[in-house]
Amino acid sequence: MKKFLLSLALVLLAVIALEGCATAEERAKRAAEQAAKVKVALKERHYKISVDRMYPMKGGSKSVSPSYSVEVRNDSLISYLPFFGRAYQVPYGGGKGLNFSERIGSYRESPAKNGRRHIEINVKNDEDSYLYVIEVFDNGNSDIEVQAQQRERISYSGEMVFE
């Protein structure tokens, strides 16, 4: 009986080990496919980053609804982001904040360390001028920093969404 249980355990371990190798290969394949999707989206300048966390200058980080996002469509930036921080000069009632759709003034993309892409987007609306600095990783994870002239700097993290 002991020999039977021992051989059964060895067979189960062998099966689990073989499945582990297959899933590692599958994970590598999925990672390569994801990296290819990210590369194509950045090249076409047509991508959306869904934001899940914000990092204001003061205070701790905060989880946010996944409905918040930054989207680049060729020559336009669509920003739908929450703002928590100090505003220096804004219209009565707070203005638009970081919720707007405007033409991109300048767009610069360059490679960064570890396969990341560094993107700088300048955009201006009737309330303020903004610099969006976006770091995109091969797996689609992204960090966004927004620097405005009339508000404190704020950062976000999220990931690219593919339709």
ROLO-384119 format. One record per atom (N, C-alpha, C): residue in three letters; z, y, x. Coordinates in steps of 0.1 Angstrom, whole numbers, plus 5000, padded with zeros to 4 digits. Example, Ala and Ser with C-alpha at 12.3 -4.5 7.8 and 13.67 -1.06 7.14 Angstrom:
ALA507849435132/ALA507849555123/ALA507849675132/SER507149785128/SER507149895137/SER507950005129/
***
This chain:
MET500049885008/MET500050005000/MET500050135009/LYS500850125020/LYS500950245028/LYS499550265035/LYS498950165039/LYS497650175046/LYS496550225036/PHE496650185024/PHE495750235013/PHE495950385011/LEU497150435010/LEU497450575008/LEU497050655020/LEU497250605032/LEU496950675044/LEU495350685045/SER494650575042/SER493150585043/SER492650685032/LEU493250685020/LEU492850775009/LEU493150915014/ALA494250945020/ALA494551085025/ALA493451125035/LEU493151035044/LEU492151065055/LEU490751095049/VAL490351015039/VAL489151035032/VAL489151175025/LEU490251205018/LEU490351335011/LEU490251455022/LEU490951435033/LEU490851545043/LEU489451555049/ALA488751445051/ALA487351455056/ALA486451525046/VAL486651495033/VAL485851565023/VAL486151715022/ILE487451745023/ILE487851895023/ILE487251965035/ALA487251895047/ALA486751955059/ALA485251985058/LEU484551885052/LEU483051905051/LEU482752015041/GLU483552025030/GLU483352135021/GLU483652265027/GLY484652275036/GLY484952395043/GLY483852445052/CYS483152355058/CYS482052385067/CYS480852445058/ALA480652385047/ALA479552425038/ALA479852565033/THR481152595029/THR481452725024/THR481352825035/ALA481652795047/ALA481552895058/ALA480052935060/GLU479152835059/GLU477752865060/GLU477352945048/GLU477852915036/GLU477452985024/GLU477953135025/ARG479153145030/ARG479753285032/ARG478853365042/ALA478453305053/ALA477653375062/ALA476253415056/LYS475753325048/LYS474453355041/LYS474653465032/ARG475753465024/ARG475953575014/ARG476253705022/ALA476953705033/ALA477153825041/ALA475853885046/ALA474953795050/ALA473653845055/ALA472853905044/GLU472853845032/GLU472153895020/GLU472754035016/GLN474054045017/GLN474754165013/GLN474354275023/ALA474354245036/ALA473954345046/ALA472454385044/ALA471654295040/ALA470254335038/ALA470154425026/LYS470854395015/LYS470854485004/LYS471354625007/VAL472454635015/VAL472954765019/VAL471954835028/LYS471254775037/LYS470254835045/LYS469054895037/VAL468654815027/VAL467554855019/VAL467954975010/ALA469154975004/ALA469655084996/ALA469755215004/LEU470255205016/LEU470355325024/LEU469055375029/LYS468155285032/LYS466755325036/LYS466055405025/GLU466255345013/GLU465555415001/GLU466255534996/ARG467455555001/ARG468355664996/ARG468555654981/HIS468855534977/HIS469155504963/HIS470255404962/TYR471555464961/TYR472655374961/TYR473855444953/LYS474755354949/LYS475955404942/LYS477155334948/ILE478255414950/ILE479455374956/ILE480555384945/SER481055274941/SER482155274931/SER483455294938/VAL484255394934/VAL485455434941/VAL486655364934/ASP487555304942/ASP488755234936/ASP490055294941/ARG490055384952/ARG491255444957/ARG490955584962/MET491955674961/MET491855804966/MET492955834975/TYR492755914985/TYR493755954996/TYR493756104997/PRO494656174989/PRO494756314990/PRO495456355003/MET495356485007/MET495956525019/MET497456515019/LYS498056545008/LYS499456535006/LYS499856424996/GLY500856344999/GLY501256244990/GLY500556114994/GLY500856004987/GLY500355874990/GLY499055854983/SER498455744987/SER497155704981/SER497355664966/LYS496355674958/LYS496455644944/LYS495255554940/SER495455454932/SER494455374926/SER493755454915/VAL492455444914/VAL491655514904/VAL490855414896/SER490355454885/SER489455374876/SER488155344884/PRO487655224882/PRO486355194889/PRO485155264883/SER485455344873/SER484255424867/SER483955544876/TYR484855584885/TYR484555694894/TYR483555644905/SER482655734908/SER481655694918/SER480955814924/VAL480155784935/VAL479255874942/VAL477955804942/GLU476855874938/GLU475555814937/GLU474555904944/VAL473755844952/VAL472655914959/VAL471355864953/ARG470555954947/ARG469255924942/ARG468156004949/ASN467555954959/ASN466556034967/ASN467056164971/ASP466856274964/ASP467156404968/ASP468356464960/SER469056384953/SER470156434944/SER471456354947/LEU472556424946/LEU473856364947/LEU474556374934/ILE475056264929/ILE475756264916/ILE477256224919/SER478156324918/SER479456304922/SER480356304909/TYR481056194907/TYR482056184896/TYR483356134902/LEU484156224908/LEU485356184915/LEU486556264910/PRO487656204910/PRO488956274907/PRO489356364919/PHE490056474916/PHE490556554927/PHE492056574925/PHE492756554935/PHE494256574935/PHE494556644948/GLY494956774947/GLY495256844959/GLY495256994956/ARG495157074966/ARG495257214965/ARG493857274964/ALA493657364955/ALA492457444953/ALA492757584956/TYR491857644964/TYR492157784969/TYR491557884959/GLN490357874956/GLN489657974947/GLN488757884938/VAL489157874925/VAL488357794916/VAL488357874903/PRO487357844894/PRO487357914881/PRO488557884873/TYR488857964863/TYR489957944854/TYR489757804848/GLY490857734847/GLY490757594841/GLY490457484851/GLY490157524863/GLY489957424874/GLY488457404877/GLY487557444869/GLY486157434871/GLY485657284870/LYS484557254877/LYS483957124876/LYS484657024885/GLY485357074896/GLY485956984905/GLY484856914913/LEU485056784914/LEU484056704921/LEU483156624912/ASN482956684900/ASN482056624890/ASN480856704888/PHE479756664894/PHE478556744893/PHE477356664898/SER476156714895/SER474956654899/SER474056764905/GLU473756754918/GLU473056864925/GLU472056804935/ARG471056894938/ARG470156854949/ARG470856854962/ILE470456764971/ILE471056754984/ILE470456864993/GLY471356935000/GLY470857035010/GLY470356975022/SER471156885028/SER470756815040/SER471356675040/TYR470656575046/TYR471156435046/TYR470856385060/ARG471956345067/ARG471856285080/ARG472456155080/GLU471756055085/GLU472255915087/GLU472155875101/SER473155805106/SER473155765120/SER473955635121/PRO473655555131/PRO474455425133/PRO475855465139/ALA476855385135/ALA478155405141/ALA478655265147/LYS479855255151/LYS480355135157/LYS480355015147/ASN480354895152/ASN480454775144/ASN479554765132/GLY478354805134/GLY477354795123/GLY477454885112/ARG478354985113/ARG478555085102/ARG477355185102/ARG477255255091/ARG476255365090/ARG477155495087/HIS476855595094/HIS477555725092/HIS476555825085/ILE476955875073/ILE476055955066/ILE476756095063/GLU476056205065/GLU476656335062/GLU475656395052/ILE476256445040/ILE475456505030/ILE476056635027/ASN475256745028/ASN475656875024/ASN475056905010/VAL475856955002/VAL475456994988/VAL476157114984/LYS475557194975/LYS476157324971/LYS475857334956/ASN476957374948/ASN476757404934/ASN477257554932/ASP477257594920/ASP477657734917/ASP479157764920/GLU479957664922/GLU481357684925/GLU481757674939/ASP481057584947/ASP481557554961/ASP480457494969/SER480657484982/SER479857404991/SER480657284996/TYR479957164997/TYR480657045000/TYR479956975011/LEU480756905019/LEU480256805029/LEU480856675026/TYR479956575022/TYR480356435020/TYR480056355032/VAL481056305038/VAL480956215050/VAL481256075045/ILE480255985046/ILE480355855041/ILE480155755052/GLU481055655053/GLU480955545063/GLU480655425055/VAL479555355057/VAL479155235049/VAL479155115059/PHE479855015055/PHE479954885063/PHE478854795058/ASP478554685066/ASP477554595063/ASP477754525050/ASN479054505046/ASN479454435034/ASN479454525022/GLY479054655024/GLY479054745012/GLY480254825010/ASN481354785017/ASN482654865016/ASN482355005022/SER482955105016/SER482655245020/SER483855335020/ASP483855425030/ASP484855535030/ASP484155665028/ILE484755755020/ILE484055875016/ILE485155985019/GLU484656095026/GLU485556205028/GLU484756325023/VAL485456405014/VAL484856525009/VAL485556645014/GLN484756735020/GLN485256865026/GLN484656975018/ALA485457055011/ALA484957165003/ALA485457295009/GLN484857405007/GLN485257535012/GLN486457585004/GLN486557554991/GLN487557604982/GLN488657504978/ARG488657384984/ARG489657284981/ARG490057214993/GLU491257144993/GLU491657065004/GLU490756945005/ARG490656895018/ARG489856775020/ARG490556655013/ILE489756565008/ILE490256445002/ILE489356325005/SER489956205006/SER489156085010/SER489255984999/TYR488255894999/TYR488155784989/TYR487755654996/SER487955544990/SER487455414994/SER486855344982/GLY485855264985/GLY485255184974/GLY484155094980/GLU483255054972/GLU482154964976/GLU480854994969/MET479754964975/MET478454974969/MET478354884958/VAL477654934947/VAL477354854936/VAL475854834935/PHE475454704933/PHE474054674932/PHE473754624918/GLU472754684912/GLU472354644899/GLU471454534898/
***
